[in-house]
Amino acid sequence: MEPSYSRSWSLRCVLEGPLASYISSFTKSLDDQGFAPESSRGQTRLAADFSRWLKQTHAVLPAITDVHIASYLRYRARHRRPRSCDTYVLKRLLDFLRQQGAAVELPTVAVEVTPDRRLLDEYTVYLQQERGLSTETIGIYVPFARVFLTACFRDRKKIQLASLRAANVIAFVQEQVKCLHLARAKMMVTALRSFLRYLLYCGAVKRDLAAAVPTVANWSMASIPRAIAVEHAQAALASCNRHRAVGSRDYAILLLLARLGLRAGEIVALKLDDIDWDSGSLYVHGKSARGCPMPLPADVGEAIADYLQKGRPHSTSRSVFLRSVAPVGEFQGQEAIGSIVERALERAGIDTPHKGAHQFRHGLACDLLRQGASLAEIGELLRHRHPETTAIYAKIDLAALRTLGLPWPGGMQ
């Protein structure tokens, strides 16, 4: 049933100012995005107050900008208690006005492109197009490359890449690892090697400086896989209320983690067109822009179909899974999947040292190994590019490891 905007708060009060004729359509857009009636009314009230203030300051469309928002919020803070969401609401209103053609974007001021920024922009394109890396990975690599350039060249306008030597690379790593956690330090050296290989690739340096990057001290495969226990995974699935929209979505996501071992980013990237219901298969967009079809188990398919039919909000987005709170749309990143896992574990009353989604992937591999699957079969299911990646699961195959153990000299004491 269509909501009646003629009876909304925005039309019961006297609307004033340059935005008066747009308030009703703004309210409708909020409802279309899935905002609750109370939230929609609050945002409408703020928009009406903003329009009234614009009239008092003699501001007119289409010249409303972010500067007016900042000025109004300062004015509002002096007269009533500000709310943390006010800025986001008014920016949402301004975006809506621009979409309607009522407000215009101010021309951007030309920013001088320094040599280091041009180099990093070109490096970003290389990572996207040549290496096929994900946005999340690029977001890790490029900042480290920027820090490296800043450390080596104080003057951003004088980047002499040909002057780089192995000593510069070693000194940078030694200085950085002093203030980085082990995992972050390992990311740093990986990113630095990538950047230095790019400099060699584009001819900016003549030597392979990537070979000079020191290795962060860490025993190879020192830890065992952080796998979730089978009973904990079952409890997390059982905690989902499948009669509710959010519960049906979370149940389908957890099943994809537990039954297929998908990565969080692969679930976020899953599109409606990736599901072939006739053949019972699923196309997974993997790491480094590599994808492959996977069989879709019946229970996983039924869970996804249940969500699509009963729980998925109406949206033009082709993503399978959408946010449950307004504004309705795609997940902004793979962190959303981790949050779903963490909430499911809390509902199930499970207190584990690891809360992320990847523990389901490890749990699937460990369970398959206990059932007799080979490491090659597990690597194929998990879509590992190198056998060494799967080798870590050999550490939990105690039966096979016992055959390799040598007897203790002198026998049992």
N, C-alpha and C positions, 0 to 999 in steps of 0.2 A: 504494500500500500504506500502511495506517495505521500510524504509529509506535507502538511499544509503550512506554507510559508506566509500566507496572508494573516495567520494568527500568531506568528512568532513574536518574540519580545521586540525584535528590531522594528517591527511595523506597528507595534502598539504605542511606542513612544514617538515623540516628535524628533525626527531626524534632521540634523542640520549639517551644514558644511559641504565641502566639495565631494565627499564620498557618499553622501546620502543616497544617491540613486543606485549605488553598488552594494549597499549593506545586505539587502535581501538575497542577492545572487551569491554573495560571499557566504552567507549562512547556509545556503543550499549546497555550496561546494564543500563545506565542512561536513554536512550530513552525508554527502556522497563519498567522502573519504573515510567514513566510519566513526566519526567523533560522537561521543555520547551526548544526549540532549543537554545535560548540565554543562558540559564543556563547550558545546556549540553556543549556548546562551552566554556564557562568560566571555567567549571570544567576540561574539557579536556586540556585547555591551562595551568592551574595550575599543572595538573598531568605531562604534558610535561616539564614544568619548573623544577618541583621536580626531574624528571628523569635526566635532564641535570645536576642539582646540585649534585645528587648522583654519577654521573660519575666523576665530578670534585673532589669529596671527596673519590673516589675509593671504594665506597660502592657497594656491589653486592648482588644479590638474592642468597639464600632465607633469608639473614640476615638483612632484612629491618625491623625496629621496630618503635615503638612510639618515641623512643629517636631520631631517624633520623628526624621524623616529627617536633619535638620540636626544634632541631638544625636548620633545614631549615627555619622554621618560624621566628626564631631570625635573621637569615641571610637575609631573604626576607624583614623584617621590616626595615633593614638598607638601603635598596636599592629602595624600593617602598612602597607606602601607603598600609598597611595591611587591609584586610577585615575580618569582624567578622566571616564569614562563612569558611575561609580558613582551619581552624582546622578541621571542620566537613567534608569538602571535602576530605582532605588527609586521615582522619580516614576511610572514606567511601572507598577510593582507597585501603587502606591497608586491609580492610575487604574483598574487592573484590579479591585482590591478594591471600589472605589466602584461599578463597573459590576455587580459581583456582589451589591451591597447589604450587603457586610460592613463597609464604612467609610462614613462620612457626611461630607458637606461641612459645614464649620463655617459658621454664619450670618455673612454678610458684614457688616462694620461700615459703617453709613451714612456716606457721605462727603458733605461739604457741596459742593453744586453751585454753583460760583461763576459770576458772569455771563459771564465769558470762556469757561468750559467749556461752559455752556449754548449760547452763541452758536456755538461751534465744532461742537458736536454737531448743531445745526440746520443749519449749513453743510454738514456731512458728508451729512446726509440729502438736502439739496438737490442736491448733486453726484451722489448715487446715483440719486435718483428723477427729478429734473427734467432733469439734464444727461446722465445715463446713462454717467458716467465709470467707468473700470475701478478696481479696488481699488488697483493700483499708482499710478495717476495721483492718486487721492485721497490716497494716502500721501505724495505730494509736495506737494500743494496745502495741506493742512490744517496741517502743521508750519510752513510759511512764514507762514500766516495767524496762527498762534500767536505766532511771533516778532514779527510786525508789531504785534499787540496789546500784547505785553509791552514793546516799545520805545516805544509811544505812551502806554501807561497803566501806570504803575508799580504802582498799587494795583489788584489783580485784582478787587476788590469794587466799584470805581467806574469802570465803563466808560462814558464819555460819548462815544458814537459821533457825536452831533450836533456835537461840537466839532472833529471832524477837518477839516483843511484841506489844500489842495494842498501847502502848505509841509511839512506832516508827512510826506506821501507821498514827496516829492522828497528830503527829508533822510534818510529811512529807506533809500531805494534807494542814495543816494550813500554812505552809511555801509556798507551791506551789500556792495556790489560791490568794496570794498577787499580783502575777504578771501575772495572767491569766484572759482572758475575761470569762464572765459567761458561754458561750457555751463551750469554751475550758476547763474550770474547770469541767464542768459536764462530758465531755469526759474523763478527767483524772481520776475522781473517778470511772467511769464505767470500764475503763481499769484496774485500780488498783484492783477493786473487782474481775475481771476476773483472774488476775495474782495470787492473793492470793488464790482463789478457786483452781487454778491449783496446787499451792504448797501443798494444803491439799490433792488434788486428787492423787498426786504422792508421798505423804508421807513425803515431806520435812519439813512440820510443823505439829504439833499435834493439834493445835487449829484452829478454823475457824476465821481467822483474817479478812476475808471479812466483817464480821459483825461489825468490829470496824471502818470501813471507814466512816468518817462523810459525811453527806448529804450536798451538796452545797445549801445554802439558795435560794429557788426559789419557788414561788407559783405554785402549780400544775395547769396546763392548764390555765396559767394566760393570755395568748394571744389567739386571734382567728386565725383560719387557714389562711395562707397567700395565698389566692386563687386569681387567675387571673380572671378578669371580662370576661363574655361571649363575649362581643363585642371586647375586647382586644385580646382574643384568635382568634376570626374570622379575625381580622385585621392582626394578625401575620401570619396566614395561607394565607391570600390574598396577602401578601407581597412577597411570593415566586414566582419567575419566573419559572413556570413549563416547559417552553420550553428549559431551560438550564439544564445541568446535575446536577449542584449543587442545583438549585432550586427544581428539582424533588425529590432529596434526602432529602432536608430540609423539603419539604412539607409532605413527607411520615413520617418522624420522628416526626414532630409536630402533625400529625394526631394520631400517636400511643400514644403520650402524652395526647392529648385532648380527644380522644374517648375511649381509654382503660386504661388511667391512669398509664401507665408503668413508672417505675423508669428509670432514666438515665442509670444506670448500666445494667438494663435488656435489654435496646435497644442496648447497646454496645455488650452484650453477645449473641444477636440474631443471629442464624445461618440459612443458607439456608435450612438445613434439618429440622428446627423447624417449617416450614410452610407446612401445609397439604392443598394443593389447592383443593383436591377432597372433603374433609369434611368441608372446610372453617374454619379451626381452626389454632391456633398459640400456640406453646409450649413455655411458658415463664420460664426462669431460674431465680427464685426468690432469696430472701435472705436466708442465711444459707443453701445453696445448695438445697433448696426446689423449685421444679418446678411444674407447672400445666398447662394443656391445657386451652386455652381461645377461645371463638368464634371470628372469624375474620370478622368484618363488611365489607360489600361490598365496601364502599368507601375507606376504609383503604387498603383492598386487591388490589383494582385498582391502588391506589397510589404507593404501593410497586411494583406491576407488571410493572407499567410505568417506575419506576426508574431502575428496573432490566433489562428491555428490551432496554431502550434508554440512561440511564445516568450512570449506574454502570461501572467503568473502568474494563478492562480485568485483571483478577487476579486469582491466584490459591487459594486465601483465601476463606473460607466457610462463613465468616461473611457477613451478609446481607448488611450492610452499611460500606462504605470504605471512606478513606480520599480522598479529591478532589485535593489535591496538592501533588507533589512528595516529598518523595517516596510514591507511592500509596500503601496502605495497610490498616490494621485494625486501628481503633481508639485506642489510647494509654491509654485512661481512660474515665471515665464518664464526666470529665470536658469538653470534646469536645461537648457533647450534650448541656451543659449549654451555651457554646459559640454560638451554632447555635440558641438557644432561644434568647440570648441577641442581636445577629445581626438582627433577625427577628423583635424584638421589636423596634430596632433603625430604621429599614426600614419603619416600620408602623408609626413611629413618636410617639410612646407610651413611656411616661416617668413614670415608676413605681418604687417604692422603692425596689421591689424584681425583680431580673433578672434571677433567676435560673429556671431549668426545673421542679422542684417539685411543683411549683405553678399551673401547669396544672393538676396535680393529685388532689390537693386540690380543684381546680375549678370544676373538674368533680364531685367530691363528693358533693360539695355544690349545684351544679346544679341538681343533682339527688335528693337531699333532698328536694329542692324546688318543684320538680315535684311529690313528694309524696312517694319516695322510703324510706324504713325503714333503720335504722342504721345497722341492720343485713345484709340486702341486699347489702348495700354499703361496709360493711366490707368484704363480700364474693367477691365482684368485685375487691376490692383493695388488696385482699389476706392478710388481717390482721390476725395475729395469735391469738391476744387477743381482746376481745370486748372493753377493755379499750382504745385501740388505736383509735378505731372509735368514741368513746364517745365525743371526742373534737368537732365533727361536730354538736353535739346537741346545741352548743352555737350559731349557726347561724339559728337554727329553731325557729324563733321568735314566730310563731303562736302557737307552742307547749309550749314554755316557758311562754307565756301570761296566759295559763291556770293554771300554777303553782304559779303565782304571787299573793300575798295576797293584799287585798285592803288597801290603805293608811288610817290610823286612822283619822276620822274626815271628810273623803271624799275629793273631789277636792276643792281647794281654788281658 
